[in-house]
Every structure is written in C-alpha cells, then in structure tokens.
Amino acid sequence: MSFFERPALEFTTGPHPEATIIWLHGLGADGADFAVFAETLAGVSPSPLRFVFPHAPVRAVALNAGLSMPAWFDLYGTRPEDPQDEIGIRRALEAVSGLITHESRRGIPPERIVLGGFSQGGAIALHTALTGPSRLAAAVGLSTYLPLANRLAEDLPAANRGTPVFLAHGTEDLTLPYAFAVKTLAVLKHAGVPATLHTYEGLGHGVCDREVEALARFLTGVFSAGALGAGATSV
C-alpha cells in the first residue's frame, strides 16, 4: 500500500526545470499549506525550478486523542523524553526518498534537490536529508527538530555530512519550544553538519516575513552558479 494517498501538488517557474524544492507541511495540514512558496521563492534560482508539495497520509495520532489527521508519523508527546514513532519516521523517510528518486528519473539529480518542511514536516525533511540514501543540495527545517537525534552519529552517511542545513525558530513557540531548535543545532554541529539557526524574537509556531527573506537568501546561495553540480538534464 502506497504511503501517499493522493498526488503531490507541483509548480514550475519555467520550462525544463533544473532543480527541485520538495516541501513537507506540518501536522494536520496538507501540501497546499505552503504552496505560496512556489511564488515567494521563485526567484532563488537563476534557472527554472520545480516545487513539489506532497500530502501526508491521514492517520490516527495519539497526541490528538487517537483522532485521524494528516500526519507524517504518530506523535506520543512533545517533550524530548517522550517516545518516538521510529517505525513511522522510517516509513516516512522511505516515502520521501521515493519522491527524490522520482525527481532523479525526471532528470534532476539529488544534488540539485532541496528538501524542507515546517514543524512535523520539517522533522521528516531533516531526518531524510541527513540519514537518507542521497546527498541533497540542502535541507530546511522551520519550527521543528531532528527526530531520533540520539541515532544521528550512527545513521549519518559520510556523504551527507556536508549537507548545509537552514534552521529557523521563534522564541515564543509553545508547540515546539525554542529549546528544540537549540538542541537540534547542537546535535548537527557535533556531527560536523554545517547548520545555521535563525532566531526570531516573539514569534510563535509560525513563519514570519523576515524568516522567509532569510530563507530566500540561503536558497539563492544554494542555487547560485557553481553551488550545485552541473550537467543535469531535465525533462
């Protein structure tokens, strides 16, 4: 049975895209939640981009009293010491890795793909970009954390260690406290991953204009000439 219950939303900034941004939404939302990024971030690459916004499957979530909602994996709590749905996280990694493979078959290799997400989607984006089978151009995590962080040292392939990571978090986030971002940054730095954390005073569990502007600057650097592998053939 397929992980995805419906096809992802896709947008391109021009014919024959040469790079891809895959974006994972947060708990309870769907791919349309961040579809505006296809317009907001359209100018970060000098060549055409493809944006892919997949939809998480609807499933029961323990933290939601067992009620069903779109979720990348099950949640048992929001404290660092709470158990994690390792099976669900691994299954989501495999599904998102499949999206990356699909892009490769369409002519865009992993080193020209950025994987990002917000909240629970950001958790899967970070986990997949760092421990998945392919070295990506970059990873982005907004208002999120790295799941299974205690396993990173053993799960991080050497090729993925150089993947640049953009983290952003509000200091007033009551859903995933700012301490999650601080801990994630420390874990990544300890593993030798080039990560940066952008902090936004007074911001809750959401995204602000200054954050999007910083993300656009980061992605412009990623997609700048010479920053990505050359020679991609797009279809």
N, C-alpha and C positions, 0 to 999 in steps of 0.2 A: 504494500500500500504506500502510495506516494506521501511524502511529508507535506507537500504543498497541495492545498485543496482547490486553488484557483491560480491562474497565471498571473505573473507579476505585471505591474504597470511599467511601461517603458517609454522613454522620451529620448530623442536625439537632437543635438544642436546643429546638425547639418548632415549631409550625405556621407556615407562611408566613415563612420566614427573610428577613431584610432585609439581610444582609451575609454574606460568604463568606471563609473562610480556606482557601486551597489550599496543601497541604504536600507537599514533594518529599523523598523518602527518600534515603539515602546509597547508595553503590556496594555492590552485592551484596545489598541488602535489597529490600523491597517496600513497598507502601502501608500494610501492617499494622504496620510497624515503629514508627510514631509515632501510630497510631490512638488511643492513650490520651490524646492531646492533646484529642480531642473531649470527654472528660470533664474533664480537668485545666483546660482553658481555657474551659469552657462559660460561666463567669460573667463573661467580659471584656466582654461586650456587654449593654446593657440590653434589647435586642430579640433575637429568635431568630437563631441563626447556622447556616449550613451549613458543614460541614467536608468537604473533598474531598481524598482521598489517592490520587493516581494511581500506577500501577506503571510503572516504566521498562521498556523492552523488553529482552529477553535478547540480548546481542550479544558478539562476541569483544572482549576487552580486552587490548591489547598489554602493559600493565603486569602483567597476570595470565598472562603467557606465552602469550597468544592464546586462553586458555580462555574460554568463554562464561559470562556472569553478567548480572544486571540492571544496566544502566548507562545513564545519560543521554547519554553520549558516550564516545569512546575516550580512553584515557589512555596517554601515552608516558613519563611520569615525574612526579615530584612536586617537582622543583626549578623555580624561577621561569624558568630559562633553557631548560627542556625545551620542545620544540614542542607546540603545542596543536591539538586536533582542531577547527579552525574550522568545517568543514562540519558535523560532528556537533553542535557547540554551536548553530549557526544552526538546524539541523533541530529540535533540542530546544526552542529558543525559539519556533519556529513552532507546535510541538505544544502547548506550554503556553499560548501566546497563544490557541490554539483553545479551550482549557478556559475561558479568561477570556471569550471570545466566547460560549461556550455558557452561562455564567452570566448574561451580559447578556441573552441571549434568554429566560432564565428570570426576568428582572425585576430582576436585581442588577447595576447598572452598575459599570464598572471602579473608580470612585472609592469603592466600598464593598467592595472586594476586597483582602485582604492576601495576598501571595504570600511563602511562606517555605520554608526547607528546611535540611537538615543535610548537611554535607560536600559531595559532588558535587551533591546535590540543591540545597543552598544556593547553589552556584555558578550553577546554571541559574536559580534564583529571583532572585538579584541581577541577573544579566545580562538576564533577561526584564523584570523590573520597571523597570530603568533604561533599557534600549535598545529595549524592545518598543513596539508601536504605541499602548498605552493608559497613561494616568496612573492609577496604583493608589493605594489608601489608604496602603499602607506595604509595605516589604519587610523580610524577616528572614533572616539568614544565621548559622547556628550552626556553629562549627568549619569554616569554609570560606574562600573567597577569591573575588575577582572575576576571572573569565576574560576574556581579551582586553582586559586593563586598559589597554594602550597605545592602544587604539582608542576609549576612552570619550569623549574630548573631541569626536571627530567623530561618534560614534554616539549620543550622549545628546541626545534631543529636548528643546527648551526646556521643554516642558510637564512633563517627567519630573524636571527638576532639583530640584523641591521635594519629591519623594517622601521621607518620613522612612525611615531605614534603621536597623535594630537589628542590631548585630553582637555575637557572644559567642564567646569562645575561651579554652581552657585553656592555661596557660603550659607544661605538660608534654606537649603534643600532639606525638607522634612521627610521626604520619601526615601531618598538615598543620601544620607548626611555627607557633608563635605569631607569628613574623615575617610570615607570610602575612596575618594579620589587621591587623597594624600597617601593612603596605604598602597593603592594601585601604582602610583608613580614610584614609590619606594621599591616595590617588587620589581618593576620594569627596569629601573636604574640598576638594581642589584644584579639583574640578569644581563646587563650590558645593552639593553634595548634603548635606542635614542628617543626618549619620550619627553614631552613638554606638557606642563599643566597650566592652563589658563584659568585664573580665578576671577569670579565676578561677585563683588560685594553686594549683598542684598537680594541676589537672585535666588528664587526658589527652584522647584523641579520643573524647569522650562528652559527656553532658549531666548536670548536677547540679541538685539541688533549688533552690539559690539562683538559678541561671540561669533556671529555669522561672518562679520567682517574679518575677524582673526582667522577663522576657518578658510575663508576665501584666499587670504594671503598665504596661508600654509599650502593650500592646494595649488595655487599659482606657482609656488616654488617647486612642488612635486612634479607638475606637468610642464615646467619650463624646459627649454631646449637643452638637451644633454642630461636631464634629470632622469629620463626614462630610457629604457632600451630602445634602440632604433630598429627599423626593419619590419615593423608589424604590418601585416597585410589584412585589411579589414574587409568585411562583406556586409 
